[in-house]
Amino acid sequence: MNLVDATYPELAAIEGFQLFAESLPCIVWIADADGKVEWCNQDFETYTGLTLQGAVGWGWMPSVNVDDRQSITREWDHSLATGTVLDSVVRLRGKEGSDRWFNIRARPFLEASGAIAKWLGTLTDVHERQLAFEANTHVVDALMKGYLSKEFPSVKGLTFDTHYRAAVVLEKVGGDWYDVFELPDG
């Protein structure tokens, strides 16, 4: 799709944007303030088989692995509500039927009033890195679980326990730590 038209007057002023977006080694996309995709470069169609017309709005969502849809929807909704950068990993289905891991990143562009005008996003293939990491996930999980306390103080009316759940990000390690101890005055 040619960006230099009435649909994208703000991008028409940026000479070479489409050429630049098509030259990047990733999928580039633009969404409106509400998060609905308006445009994506040719790499999206090449990988997924979905045309721009099929991807606009929320039409891109069927290309997301069914197991990842709920979490990426939740993360995207959070970014839309807070105006914060979206940075996550998600599996996309290729036109041949297999999935690959992609880092999905989107950043808001603001109007002079501070309201979000558009979102500019990328999908970068991180499949090999993700597979290499998952090959070692059991080691990471065992190490993280090993850090959990097994003994707790006895405090009348309170019960303590542990639970470890890996973060839903590429590294799958958390940063939330705790400690439970009894103060001298009980």
N, CA and C atoms as an extended XYZ file, in Angstrom:
558
Properties=species:S:1:pos:R:3:atomname:S:1:resname:S:1:resid:I:1 pbc="F F F"
N         0.852       -1.183        0.000 N   MET     1
C         0.000        0.000        0.000 CA  MET     1
C         0.892        1.239        0.000 C   MET     1
N         0.564        2.201       -0.829 N   ASN     2
C         1.332        3.427       -0.890 CA  ASN     2
C         0.914        4.349        0.240 C   ASN     2
N         1.871        4.720        1.093 N   LEU     3
C         1.568        5.585        2.230 CA  LEU     3
C         1.344        7.027        1.820 C   LEU     3
N         1.852        7.410        0.675 N   VAL     4
C         1.746        8.804        0.270 CA  VAL     4
C         0.387        9.004       -0.392 C   VAL     4
N        -0.632        9.033        0.436 N   ASP     5
C        -1.987        9.301       -0.037 CA  ASP     5
C        -2.783        9.954        1.083 C   ASP     5
N        -4.044       10.187        0.859 N   ALA     6
C        -4.872       10.909        1.830 CA  ALA     6
C        -5.080       10.115        3.114 C   ALA     6
N        -4.868        8.801        3.087 N   THR     7
C        -5.076        7.989        4.279 CA  THR     7
C        -4.047        8.303        5.366 C   THR     7
N        -2.824        8.632        4.949 N   TYR     8
C        -1.744        8.887        5.898 CA  TYR     8
C        -1.062       10.221        5.603 C   TYR     8
N        -1.783       11.345        5.703 N   PRO     9
C        -1.143       12.626        5.370 CA  PRO     9
C         0.045       12.946        6.260 C   PRO     9
N        -0.001       12.521        7.544 N   GLU    10
C         1.127       12.809        8.428 CA  GLU    10
C         2.368       12.023        8.044 C   GLU    10
N         2.190       10.844        7.447 N   LEU    11
C         3.338       10.056        7.017 CA  LEU    11
C         3.810       10.479        5.632 C   LEU    11
N         2.903       11.035        4.834 N   ALA    12
C         3.285       11.499        3.507 CA  ALA    12
C         4.360       12.577        3.618 C   ALA    12
N         4.350       13.308        4.724 N   ALA    13
C         5.337       14.362        4.937 CA  ALA    13
C         6.709       13.777        5.253 C   ALA    13
N         6.771       12.533        5.649 N   ILE    14
C         8.047       11.893        5.972 CA  ILE    14
C         8.529       11.169        4.716 C   ILE    14
N         9.353       11.857        3.968 N   GLU    15
C         9.830       11.308        2.706 CA  GLU    15
C        10.563        9.992        2.941 C   GLU    15
N        10.148        8.998        2.204 N   GLY    16
C        10.826        7.714        2.269 CA  GLY    16
C        10.382        6.787        3.387 C   GLY    16
N         9.317        7.119        4.139 N   PHE    17
C         8.928        6.254        5.255 CA  PHE    17
C         8.639        4.831        4.784 C   PHE    17
N         7.839        4.701        3.725 N   GLN    18
C         7.487        3.364        3.270 CA  GLN    18
C         8.727        2.600        2.818 C   GLN    18
N         9.602        3.256        2.095 N   LEU    19
C        10.835        2.615        1.658 CA  LEU    19
C        11.657        2.174        2.866 C   LEU    19
N        11.744        3.048        3.854 N   PHE    20
C        12.461        2.724        5.079 CA  PHE    20
C        11.823        1.521        5.779 C   PHE    20
N        10.494        1.546        5.953 N   ALA    21
C         9.790        0.458        6.645 CA  ALA    21
C         9.940       -0.863        5.909 C   ALA    21
N         9.922       -0.811        4.589 N   GLU    22
C        10.068       -2.043        3.801 CA  GLU    22
C        11.501       -2.570        3.839 C   GLU    22
N        12.467       -1.721        4.135 N   SER    23
C        13.865       -2.156        4.127 CA  SER    23
C        14.309       -2.764        5.453 C   SER    23
N        13.518       -2.591        6.507 N   LEU    24
C        13.902       -3.116        7.821 CA  LEU    24
C        13.770       -4.636        7.858 C   LEU    24
N        14.614       -5.320        8.647 N   PRO    25
C        14.552       -6.782        8.730 CA  PRO    25
C        13.508       -7.260        9.743 C   PRO    25
N        12.351       -6.617        9.719 N   CYS    26
C        11.267       -6.989       10.633 CA  CYS    26
C         9.946       -6.527       10.034 C   CYS    26
N         8.873       -6.949       10.647 N   ILE    27
C         7.541       -6.489       10.251 CA  ILE    27
C         7.310       -5.149       10.940 C   ILE    27
N         6.864       -4.169       10.180 N   VAL    28
C         6.555       -2.845       10.707 CA  VAL    28
C         5.063       -2.629       10.550 C   VAL    28
N         4.440       -2.046       11.579 N   TRP    29
C         2.996       -1.809       11.508 CA  TRP    29
C         2.631       -0.511       12.199 C   TRP    29
N         1.477        0.029       11.814 N   ILE    30
C         0.940        1.254       12.388 CA  ILE    30
C        -0.482        0.953       12.840 C   ILE    30
N        -0.814        1.413       14.047 N   ALA    31
C        -2.174        1.259       14.572 CA  ALA    31
C        -2.707        2.634       14.949 C   ALA    31
N        -4.029        2.746       14.977 N   ASP    32
C        -4.632        4.009       15.400 CA  ASP    32
C        -4.564        4.130       16.921 C   ASP    32
N        -5.085        5.204       17.448 N   ALA    33
C        -5.019        5.461       18.892 CA  ALA    33
C        -5.688        4.359       19.708 C   ALA    33
N        -6.678        3.682       19.123 N   ASP    34
C        -7.389        2.602       19.813 CA  ASP    34
C        -6.721        1.241       19.642 C   ASP    34
N        -5.599        1.207       18.928 N   GLY    35
C        -4.860       -0.042       18.786 CA  GLY    35
C        -5.239       -0.868       17.582 C   GLY    35
N        -6.099       -0.357       16.707 N   LYS    36
C        -6.488       -1.113       15.516 CA  LYS    36
C        -5.454       -0.885       14.410 C   LYS    36
N        -4.948       -1.979       13.860 N   VAL    37
C        -3.928       -1.893       12.817 CA  VAL    37
C        -4.501       -1.200       11.586 C   VAL    37
N        -3.720       -0.227       11.074 N   GLU    38
C        -4.104        0.503        9.863 CA  GLU    38
C        -3.219        0.144        8.680 C   GLU    38
N        -1.964       -0.229        8.972 N   TRP    39
C        -1.012       -0.522        7.902 CA  TRP    39
C         0.072       -1.441        8.436 C   TRP    39
N         0.584       -2.281        7.560 N   CYS    40
C         1.766       -3.078        7.884 CA  CYS    40
C         2.583       -3.246        6.611 C   CYS    40
N         3.880       -3.425        6.766 N   ASN    41
C         4.720       -3.565        5.580 CA  ASN    41
C         4.508       -4.934        4.938 C   ASN    41
N         5.116       -5.096        3.783 N   GLN    42
C         4.930       -6.307        2.975 CA  GLN    42
C         5.395       -7.562        3.708 C   GLN    42
N         6.338       -7.434        4.642 N   ASP    43
C         6.833       -8.612        5.361 CA  ASP    43
C         5.735       -9.330        6.137 C   ASP    43
N         4.714       -8.595        6.595 N   PHE    44
C         3.620       -9.255        7.310 CA  PHE    44
C         2.884      -10.207        6.376 C   PHE    44
N         2.539       -9.725        5.188 N   GLU    45
C         1.846      -10.582        4.220 CA  GLU    45
C         2.743      -11.731        3.775 C   GLU    45
N         4.015      -11.434        3.551 N   THR    46
C         4.948      -12.472        3.130 CA  THR    46
C         5.019      -13.597        4.165 C   THR    46
N         5.065      -13.252        5.449 N   TYR    47
C         5.173      -14.277        6.489 CA  TYR    47
C         3.833      -14.966        6.767 C   TYR    47
N         2.775      -14.178        7.001 N   THR    48
C         1.496      -14.763        7.439 CA  THR    48
C         0.581      -15.182        6.299 C   THR    48
N         0.746      -14.557        5.131 N   GLY    49
C        -0.182      -14.809        4.035 CA  GLY    49
C        -1.408      -13.914        4.094 C   GLY    49
N        -1.559      -13.133        5.181 N   LEU    50
C        -2.685      -12.200        5.300 CA  LEU    50
C        -2.376      -10.920        4.555 C   LEU    50
N        -3.309      -10.452        3.757 N   THR    51
C        -3.129       -9.178        3.067 CA  THR    51
C        -3.344       -8.038        4.052 C   THR    51
N        -2.975       -6.843        3.636 N   LEU    52
C        -3.216       -5.668        4.466 CA  LEU    52
C        -4.704       -5.554        4.785 C   LEU    52
N        -5.542       -5.788        3.792 N   GLN    53
C        -6.985       -5.713        4.022 CA  GLN    53
C        -7.440       -6.750        5.048 C   GLN    53
N        -6.800       -7.898        5.070 N   GLY    54
C        -7.144       -8.929        6.045 CA  GLY    54
C        -6.591       -8.657        7.432 C   GLY    54
N        -5.524       -7.855        7.512 N   ALA    55
C        -4.859       -7.604        8.789 CA  ALA    55
C        -5.408       -6.390        9.523 C   ALA    55
N        -6.026       -5.445        8.805 N   VAL    56
C        -6.461       -4.203        9.445 CA  VAL    56
C        -7.456       -4.467       10.573 C   VAL    56
N        -7.558       -3.471       11.448 N   GLY    57
C        -8.405       -3.619       12.631 CA  GLY    57
C        -7.797       -4.671       13.533 C   GLY    57
N        -8.584       -5.693       13.816 N   TRP    58
C        -8.090       -6.811       14.623 CA  TRP    58
C        -7.932       -8.071       13.781 C   TRP    58
N        -7.937       -7.909       12.450 N   GLY    59
C        -7.822       -9.052       11.539 CA  GLY    59
C        -6.515       -9.800       11.649 C   GLY    59
N        -5.487       -9.184       12.231 N   TRP    60
C        -4.185       -9.835       12.415 CA  TRP    60
C        -4.207      -10.862       13.533 C   TRP    60
N        -5.182      -10.766       14.440 N   MET    61
C        -5.189      -11.616       15.637 CA  MET    61
C        -5.204      -13.116       15.334 C   MET    61
N        -5.905      -13.605       14.289 N   PRO    62
C        -5.833      -15.046       14.018 CA  PRO    62
C        -4.437      -15.557       13.668 C   PRO    62
N        -3.512      -14.659       13.311 N   SER    63
C        -2.145      -15.101       13.034 CA  SER    63
C        -1.366      -15.374       14.322 C   SER    63
N        -1.889      -14.913       15.468 N   VAL    64
C        -1.259      -15.141       16.765 CA  VAL    64
C        -1.642      -16.536       17.263 C   VAL    64
N        -0.665      -17.283       17.742 N   ASN    65
C        -0.923      -18.609       18.297 CA  ASN    65
C        -2.023      -18.512       19.342 C   ASN    65
N        -2.971      -19.437       19.299 N   VAL    66
C        -4.134      -19.398       20.189 CA  VAL    66
C        -3.729      -19.370       21.662 C   VAL    66
N        -2.619      -20.011       22.017 N   ASP    67
C        -2.167      -20.030       23.408 CA  ASP    67
C        -1.592      -18.683       23.863 C   ASP    67
N        -1.250      -17.809       22.912 N   ASP    68
C        -0.668      -16.508       23.245 CA  ASP    68
C        -1.676      -15.358       23.164 C   ASP    68
N        -2.840      -15.606       22.610 N   ARG    69
C        -3.792      -14.513       22.358 CA  ARG    69
C        -4.257      -13.806       23.622 C   ARG    69
N        -4.584      -14.551       24.651 N   GLN    70
C        -5.088      -13.928       25.873 CA  GLN    70
C        -4.031      -13.028       26.515 C   GLN    70
N        -2.798      -13.517       26.612 N   SER    71
C        -1.762      -12.712       27.275 CA  SER    71
C        -1.388      -11.490       26.436 C   SER    71
N        -1.277      -11.628       25.114 N   ILE    72
C        -0.903      -10.470       24.306 CA  ILE    72
C        -2.045       -9.466       24.255 C   ILE    72
N        -3.272       -9.931       24.281 N   THR    73
C        -4.423       -9.014       24.327 CA  THR    73
C        -4.406       -8.232       25.630 C   THR    73
N        -4.131       -8.924       26.735 N   ARG    74
C        -4.066       -8.263       28.042 CA  ARG    74
C        -2.932       -7.227       28.071 C   ARG    74
N        -1.772       -7.592       27.551 N   GLU    75
C        -0.635       -6.659       27.526 CA  GLU    75
C        -0.899       -5.472       26.605 C   GLU    75
N        -1.512       -5.721       25.440 N   TRP    76
C        -1.819       -4.643       24.499 CA  TRP    76
C        -2.873       -3.712       25.107 C   TRP    76
N        -3.887       -4.267       25.742 N   ASP    77
C        -4.902       -3.442       26.419 CA  ASP    77
C        -4.264       -2.562       27.495 C   ASP    77
N        -3.314       -3.106       28.233 N   HIS    78
C        -2.619       -2.324       29.266 CA  HIS    78
C        -1.851       -1.163       28.627 C   HIS    78
N        -1.127       -1.442       27.548 N   SER    79
C        -0.384       -0.379       26.865 CA  SER    79
C        -1.322        0.683       26.317 C   SER    79
N        -2.439        0.256       25.745 N   LEU    80
C        -3.405        1.216       25.211 CA  LEU    80
C        -3.980        2.096       26.319 C   LEU    80
N        -4.258        1.500       27.460 N   ALA    81
C        -4.855        2.247       28.576 CA  ALA    81
C        -3.869        3.190       29.250 C   ALA    81
N        -2.603        2.804       29.289 N   THR    82
C        -1.608        3.586       30.027 CA  THR    82
C        -0.682        4.401       29.129 C   THR    82
N        -0.685        4.108       27.835 N   GLY    83
C         0.216        4.798       26.922 CA  GLY    83
C         1.654        4.350       27.057 C   GLY    83
N         1.869        3.173       27.643 N   THR    84
C         3.224        2.654       27.829 CA  THR    84
C         3.616        1.760       26.656 C   THR    84
N         4.909        1.623       26.458 N   VAL    85
C         5.444        0.803       25.379 CA  VAL    85
C         5.049       -0.656       25.591 C   VAL    85
N         4.622       -1.308       24.520 N   LEU    86
C         4.365       -2.752       24.541 CA  LEU    86
C         5.662       -3.432       24.141 C   LEU    86
N         6.102       -4.400       24.928 N   ASP    87
C         7.321       -5.147       24.632 CA  ASP    87
C         7.116       -6.558       25.149 C   ASP    87
N         6.877       -7.502       24.251 N   SER    88
C         6.563       -8.862       24.658 CA  SER    88
C         7.020       -9.831       23.570 C   SER    88
N         6.790      -11.103       23.782 N   VAL    89
C         7.043      -12.116       22.762 CA  VAL    89
C         5.742      -12.858       22.489 C   VAL    89
N         5.587      -13.264       21.242 N   VAL    90
C         4.365      -13.920       20.812 CA  VAL    90
C         4.704      -14.834       19.631 C   VAL    90
N         3.957      -15.914       19.506 N   ARG    91
C         4.147      -16.803       18.364 CA  ARG    91
C         3.168      -16.406       17.259 C   ARG    91
N         3.698      -16.272       16.040 N   LEU    92
C         2.856      -15.973       14.884 CA  LEU    92
C         2.850      -17.168       13.946 C   LEU    92
N         1.677      -17.436       13.407 N   ARG    93
C         1.522      -18.535       12.453 CA  ARG    93
C         1.920      -18.064       11.068 C   ARG    93
N         2.837      -18.781       10.447 N   GLY    94
C         3.251      -18.479        9.078 CA  GLY    94
C         2.257      -19.051        8.087 C   GLY    94
N         2.331      -18.588        6.856 N   LYS    95
C         1.375      -19.047        5.844 CA  LYS    95
C         1.495      -20.538        5.561 C   LYS    95
N         2.660      -21.133        5.860 N   GLU    96
C         2.814      -22.580        5.659 CA  GLU    96
C         2.275      -23.387        6.834 C   GLU    96
N         1.850      -22.691        7.925 N   GLY    97
C         1.193      -23.367        9.036 CA  GLY    97
C         2.015      -23.540       10.298 C   GLY    97
N         3.302      -23.209       10.265 N   SER    98
C         4.106      -23.354       11.478 CA  SER    98
C         4.246      -22.004       12.176 C   SER    98
N         4.520      -22.061       13.476 N   ASP    99
C         4.657      -20.854       14.283 CA  ASP    99
C         6.122      -20.515       14.493 C   ASP    99
N         6.390      -19.203       14.603 N   ARG   100
C         7.706      -18.695       14.980 CA  ARG   100
C         7.509      -17.644       16.066 C   ARG   100
N         8.498      -17.523       16.952 N   TRP   101
C         8.471      -16.528       18.018 CA  TRP   101
C         8.902      -15.168       17.472 C   TRP   101
N         8.169      -14.126       17.862 N   PHE   102
C         8.485      -12.754       17.488 CA  PHE   102
C         8.449      -11.873       18.731 C   PHE   102
N         9.372      -10.919       18.780 N   ASN   103
C         9.299       -9.859       19.790 CA  ASN   103
C         8.365       -8.804       19.214 C   ASN   103
N         7.288       -8.493       19.936 N   ILE   104
C         6.353       -7.471       19.497 CA  ILE   104
C         6.594       -6.230       20.345 C   ILE   104
N         6.800       -5.138       19.659 N   ARG   105
C         7.097       -3.881       20.340 CA  ARG   105
C         6.280       -2.785       19.671 C   ARG   105
N         5.640       -1.951       20.480 N   ALA   106
C         4.856       -0.827       19.952 CA  ALA   106
C         5.055        0.372       20.856 C   ALA   106
N         5.156        1.534       20.246 N   ARG   107
C         5.346        2.774       21.003 CA  ARG   107
C         4.335        3.790       20.509 C   ARG   107
N         3.759        4.556       21.446 N   PRO   108
C         2.773        5.561       21.055 CA  PRO   108
C         3.431        6.836       20.537 C   PRO   108
N         2.773        7.474       19.592 N   PHE   109
C         3.150        8.806       19.136 CA  PHE   109
C         2.037        9.745       19.543 C   PHE   109
N         2.406       10.844       20.182 N   LEU   110
C         1.434       11.734       20.796 CA  LEU   110
C         1.138       12.959       19.949 C   LEU   110
N        -0.098       13.433       20.067 N   GLU   111
C        -0.475       14.717       19.487 CA  GLU   111
C         0.067       15.816       20.398 C   GLU   111
N        -0.020       17.067       19.943 N   ALA   112
C         0.448       18.197       20.751 CA  ALA   112
C        -0.297       18.262       22.086 C   ALA   112
N        -1.546       17.791       22.109 N   SER   113
C        -2.348       17.813       23.334 CA  SER   113
C        -1.924       16.749       24.337 C   SER   113
N        -1.083       15.808       23.890 N   GLY   114
C        -0.667       14.710       24.766 CA  GLY   114
C        -1.451       13.431       24.525 C   GLY   114
N        -2.518       13.515       23.737 N   ALA   115
C        -3.308       12.322       23.411 CA  ALA   115
C        -2.540       11.450       22.409 C   ALA   115
N        -2.770       10.152       22.479 N   ILE   116
C        -2.109        9.241       21.540 CA  ILE   116
C        -2.720        9.427       20.161 C   ILE   116
N        -1.852        9.651       19.174 N   ALA   117
C        -2.297        9.811       17.788 CA  ALA   117
C        -2.237        8.479       17.056 C   ALA   117
N        -1.114        7.786       17.184 N   LYS   118
C        -0.866        6.522       16.497 CA  LYS   118
C         0.081        5.682       17.328 C   LYS   118
N         0.163        4.428       16.973 N   TRP   119
C         1.149        3.506       17.532 CA  TRP   119
C         2.007        3.006       16.375 C   TRP   119
N         3.310        2.994       16.571 N   LEU   120
C         4.222        2.415       15.599 CA  LEU   120
C         4.804        1.162       16.228 C   LEU   120
N         4.699        0.056       15.506 N   GLY   121
C         5.139       -1.209       16.073 CA  GLY   121
C         6.020       -2.018       15.147 C   GLY   121
N         6.717       -2.961       15.749 N   THR   122
C         7.543       -3.902       15.000 CA  THR   122
C         7.326       -5.310       15.539 C   THR   122
N         7.536       -6.271       14.676 N   LEU   123
C         7.565       -7.682       15.029 CA  LEU   123
C         8.898       -8.214       14.522 C   LEU   123
N         9.769       -8.608       15.441 N   THR   124
C        11.112       -9.057       15.087 CA  THR   124
C        11.243      -10.540       15.400 C   THR   124
N        11.676      -11.306       14.442 N   ASP   125
C        11.822      -12.751       14.600 CA  ASP   125
C        12.899      -13.051       15.643 C   ASP   125
N        12.517      -13.730       16.721 N   VAL   126
C        13.448      -14.139       17.780 CA  VAL   126
C        13.334      -15.644       18.036 C   VAL   126
N        12.902      -16.370       16.996 N   HIS   127
C        12.579      -17.789       17.150 CA  HIS   127
C        13.747      -18.617       17.684 C   HIS   127
N        14.920      -18.503       17.069 N   GLU   128
C        16.059      -19.320       17.508 CA  GLU   128
C        16.467      -18.982       18.934 C   GLU   128
N        16.459      -17.706       19.273 N   ARG   129
C        16.808      -17.282       20.641 CA  ARG   129
C        15.811      -17.862       21.647 C   ARG   129
N        14.534      -17.824       21.310 N   GLN   130
C        13.503      -18.343       22.211 CA  GLN   130
C        13.652      -19.857       22.396 C   GLN   130
N        13.898      -20.567       21.306 N   LEU   131
C        14.067      -22.026       21.410 CA  LEU   131
C        15.287      -22.377       22.249 C   LEU   131
N        16.368      -21.635       22.066 N   ALA   132
C        17.574      -21.887       22.866 CA  ALA   132
C        17.295      -21.629       24.334 C   ALA   132
N        16.559      -20.569       24.619 N   PHE   133
C        16.224      -20.282       26.006 CA  PHE   133
C        15.336      -21.372       26.590 C   PHE   133
N        14.305      -21.794       25.838 N   GLU   134
C        13.387      -22.816       26.347 CA  GLU   134
C        14.097      -24.140       26.600 C   GLU   134
N        15.161      -24.398       25.863 N   ALA   135
C        15.927      -25.625       26.098 CA  ALA   135
C        16.544      -25.625       27.489 C   ALA   135
N        16.764      -24.437       28.053 N   ASN   136
C        17.358      -24.321       29.384 CA  ASN   136
C        16.360      -23.886       30.447 C   ASN   136
N        15.092      -23.767       30.102 N   THR   137
C        14.086      -23.291       31.040 CA  THR   137
C        14.004      -24.162       32.294 C   THR   137
N        14.109      -25.462       32.151 N   HIS   138
C        14.013      -26.341       33.317 CA  HIS   138
C        15.115      -26.040       34.334 C   HIS   138
N        16.289      -25.674       33.848 N   VAL   139
C        17.392      -25.320       34.744 CA  VAL   139
C        17.065      -24.031       35.485 C   VAL   139
N        16.583      -23.023       34.748 N   VAL   140
C        16.215      -21.742       35.350 CA  VAL   140
C        15.107      -21.946       36.380 C   VAL   140
N        14.066      -22.715       36.020 N   ASP   141
C        12.965      -22.966       36.960 CA  ASP   141
C        13.460      -23.656       38.229 C   ASP   141
N        14.333      -24.652       38.081 N   ALA   142
C        14.862      -25.357       39.255 CA  ALA   142
C        15.656      -24.399       40.142 C   ALA   142
N        16.470      -23.539       39.547 N   LEU   143
C        17.237      -22.567       40.318 CA  LEU   143
C        16.312      -21.595       41.048 C   LEU   143
N        15.333      -21.072       40.345 N   MET   144
C        14.425      -20.097       40.955 CA  MET   144
C        13.622      -20.737       42.090 C   MET   144
N        13.141      -21.947       41.888 N   LYS   145
C        12.383      -22.636       42.938 CA  LYS   145
C        13.275      -22.934       44.133 C   LYS   145
N        14.551      -23.157       43.884 N   GLY   146
C        15.493      -23.424       44.967 CA  GLY   146
C        15.680      -22.230       45.895 C   GLY   146
N        15.415      -21.030       45.399 N   TYR   147
C        15.541      -19.826       46.222 CA  TYR   147
C        14.343      -19.621       47.152 C   TYR   147
N        13.261      -20.344       46.932 N   LEU   148
C        12.072      -20.165       47.766 CA  LEU   148
C        12.312      -20.725       49.170 C   LEU   148
N        11.872      -19.985       50.147 N   SER   149
C        12.020      -20.433       51.539 CA  SER   149
C        11.201      -21.688       51.776 C   SER   149
N        11.753      -22.556       52.615 N   LYS   150
C        11.039      -23.781       52.962 CA  LYS   150
C        10.633      -23.786       54.432 C   LYS   150
N        11.224      -22.893       55.192 N   GLU   151
C        10.899      -22.789       56.611 CA  GLU   151
C        10.401      -21.377       56.899 C   GLU   151
N         9.315      -21.314       57.656 N   PHE   152
C         8.725      -20.021       57.994 CA  PHE   152
C         8.550      -19.921       59.503 C   PHE   152
N         8.545      -18.700       60.023 N   PRO   153
C         8.278      -18.546       61.457 CA  PRO   153
C         6.840      -18.953       61.761 C   PRO   153
N         6.612      -19.342       62.990 N   SER   154
C         5.264      -19.692       63.428 CA  SER   154
C         4.638      -18.447       64.066 C   SER   154
N         3.590      -17.932       63.443 N   VAL   155
C         2.895      -16.746       63.936 CA  VAL   155
C         1.414      -17.095       64.046 C   VAL   155
N         0.882      -16.957       65.249 N   LYS   156
C        -0.510      -17.309       65.496 CA  LYS   156
C        -1.419      -16.496       64.557 C   LYS   156
N        -2.288      -17.201       63.855 N   GLY   157
C        -3.254      -16.560       62.965 CA  GLY   157
C        -2.758      -16.333       61.550 C   GLY   157
N        -1.496      -16.654       61.287 N   LEU   158
C        -0.954      -16.464       59.943 CA  LEU   158
C        -0.365      -17.766       59.429 C   LEU   158
N        -0.513      -17.995       58.118 N   THR   159
C         0.075      -19.139       57.449 CA  THR   159
C         0.891      -18.618       56.277 C   THR   159
N         2.076      -19.151       56.079 N   PHE   160
C         2.937      -18.739       54.981 CA  PHE   160
C         3.166      -19.905       54.043 C   PHE   160
N         3.321      -19.589       52.771 N   ASP   161
C         3.600      -20.606       51.764 CA  ASP   161
C         4.351      -19.934       50.615 C   ASP   161
N         4.820      -20.729       49.673 N   THR   162
C         5.518      -20.186       48.513 CA  THR   162
C         4.829      -20.637       47.230 C   THR   162
N         5.021      -19.840       46.202 N   HIS   163
C         4.534      -20.201       44.877 CA  HIS   163
C         5.436      -19.493       43.874 C   HIS   163
N         5.945      -20.225       42.906 N   TYR   164
C         6.778      -19.636       41.866 CA  TYR   164
C         6.077      -19.781       40.537 C   TYR   164
N         5.981      -18.686       39.813 N   ARG   165
C         5.414      -18.698       38.469 CA  ARG   165
C         6.290      -17.802       37.612 C   ARG   165
N         6.848      -18.354       36.544 N   ALA   166
C         7.739      -17.581       35.677 CA  ALA   166
C         6.973      -16.454       35.002 C   ALA   166
N         7.651      -15.360       34.771 N   ALA   167
C         7.058      -14.221       34.075 CA  ALA   167
C         6.753      -14.615       32.634 C   ALA   167
N         5.809      -13.918       32.022 N   VAL   168
C         5.431      -14.189       30.640 CA  VAL   168
C         6.260      -13.277       29.719 C   VAL   168
N         7.563      -13.461       29.786 N   VAL   169
C         8.488      -12.732       28.926 CA  VAL   169
C         9.571      -13.686       28.496 C   VAL   169
N        10.381      -13.269       27.577 N   LEU   170
C        11.409      -14.136       27.027 CA  LEU   170
C        12.302      -14.734       28.099 C   LEU   170
N        12.748      -13.932       29.056 N   GLU   171
C        13.691      -14.415       30.057 CA  GLU   171
C        13.039      -15.294       31.118 C   GLU   171
N        11.750      -15.155       31.353 N   LYS   172
C        10.967      -15.972       32.288 CA  LYS   172
C        11.481      -15.963       33.713 C   LYS   172
N        12.175      -14.928       34.114 N   VAL   173
C        12.579      -14.819       35.507 CA  VAL   173
C        11.891      -13.611       36.104 C   VAL   173
N        11.563      -13.712       37.358 N   GLY   174
C        10.858      -12.626       38.030 CA  GLY   174
C        11.803      -11.776       38.842 C   GLY   174
N        11.278      -10.685       39.349 N   GLY   175
C        12.071       -9.805       40.177 CA  GLY   175
C        11.407       -9.551       41.512 C   GLY   175
N        10.374      -10.289       41.819 N   ASP   176
C         9.651      -10.113       43.082 CA  ASP   176
C        10.224      -11.071       44.115 C   ASP   176
N        10.789      -10.509       45.173 N   TRP   177
C        11.371      -11.309       46.234 CA  TRP   177
C        10.679      -10.959       47.539 C   TRP   177
N        10.767      -11.835       48.490 N   TYR   178
C        10.094      -11.637       49.762 CA  TYR   178
C        10.952      -12.213       50.875 C   TYR   178
N        10.572      -11.835       52.070 N   ASP   179
C        11.190      -12.425       53.239 CA  ASP   179
C        10.160      -12.345       54.360 C   ASP   179
N        10.117      -13.348       55.185 N   VAL   180
C         9.193      -13.371       56.322 CA  VAL   180
C        10.029      -13.630       57.566 C   VAL   180
N         9.902      -12.758       58.534 N   PHE   181
C        10.637      -12.951       59.781 CA  PHE   181
C         9.819      -12.352       60.930 C   PHE   181
N        10.078      -12.873       62.104 N   GLU   182
C         9.367      -12.392       63.289 CA  GLU   182
C        10.190      -11.282       63.957 C   GLU   182
N         9.516      -10.169       64.255 N   LEU   183
C        10.180       -9.055       64.932 CA  LEU   183
C        10.348       -9.370       66.415 C   LEU   183
N        11.320       -8.779       67.091 N   PRO   184
C        11.589       -9.086       68.498 CA  PRO   184
C        10.366       -8.899       69.408 C   PRO   184
N         9.489       -7.967       69.065 N   ASP   185
C         8.305       -7.728       69.918 CA  ASP   185
C         7.130       -8.629       69.552 C   ASP   185
N         7.384       -9.606       68.666 N   GLY   186
C         6.340      -10.572       68.308 CA  GLY   186
C         5.500      -10.110       67.167 C   GLY   186
